[in-house]
Amino acid sequence: MSDDKSRSQGQDRQRINVHQDYELRDWAKSLNTTPERLKEAVQAVGDRAEKVREYLSKDKPA
């Protein structure tokens, strides 16, 4: 679960929970995208941050 506040590091930081406003906002800022685009990416590839980064990078010119 991505908003497990008892975990301060590790797996919790590798997942994106788009159902938590603060996580959606922070991840969108971190990945330089919009919250809507981030939700689209998570729906397409799942909530693993690495996969979301890969998905979002495909849209950017090389």
C-alpha positions as CSV (number, residue, x, y, z in Angstrom):
1,M,0.0,0.0,0.0
2,S,1.6,3.2,-1.1
3,D,0.5,5.5,1.7
4,D,1.7,3.4,4.6
5,K,2.9,6.1,6.9
6,S,4.7,3.6,9.1
7,R,7.2,3.0,6.3
8,S,9.7,5.8,5.8
9,Q,11.6,4.3,2.9
10,G,11.9,1.3,0.6
11,Q,9.0,-0.1,-1.4
12,D,6.6,2.7,-0.3
13,R,8.7,5.2,-2.3
14,Q,8.6,3.0,-5.4
15,R,4.8,3.1,-5.8
16,I,2.5,5.9,-6.8
17,N,-0.9,6.2,-5.2
18,V,-3.0,8.5,-7.4
19,H,-5.9,8.3,-4.9
20,Q,-4.0,10.5,-2.4
21,D,-4.0,14.2,-3.4
22,Y,-0.6,14.9,-1.9
23,E,1.0,12.0,-3.6
24,L,-0.5,12.8,-6.9
25,R,0.6,16.4,-6.6
26,D,4.2,15.5,-5.5
27,W,4.7,12.7,-8.0
28,A,3.4,14.9,-10.9
29,K,5.8,17.7,-9.9
30,S,8.7,15.2,-9.5
31,L,8.1,13.7,-12.9
32,N,7.5,17.1,-14.6
33,T,4.0,16.2,-15.8
34,T,0.3,16.9,-15.0
35,P,-1.7,15.0,-12.4
36,E,-4.0,13.9,-15.3
37,R,-1.1,12.6,-17.3
38,L,0.2,10.8,-14.3
39,K,-3.1,9.1,-13.7
40,E,-3.1,8.0,-17.3
41,A,0.4,6.6,-17.0
42,V,-0.5,4.7,-13.8
43,Q,-3.6,3.2,-15.5
44,A,-1.5,2.2,-18.5
45,V,1.5,0.6,-16.7
46,G,0.6,0.2,-13.0
47,D,1.8,2.1,-9.9
48,R,5.5,1.3,-10.0
49,A,7.4,4.6,-10.3
50,E,10.1,3.1,-12.6
51,K,7.4,1.9,-15.1
52,V,5.6,5.2,-15.0
53,R,8.9,7.1,-15.7
54,E,9.5,4.9,-18.7
55,Y,6.0,5.5,-20.0
56,L,6.1,9.2,-19.6
57,S,9.6,9.4,-21.2
58,K,8.2,7.9,-24.4
59,D,6.2,11.1,-25.0
60,K,9.3,13.4,-24.8
61,P,11.4,14.0,-27.9
62,A,14.8,12.3,-27.8
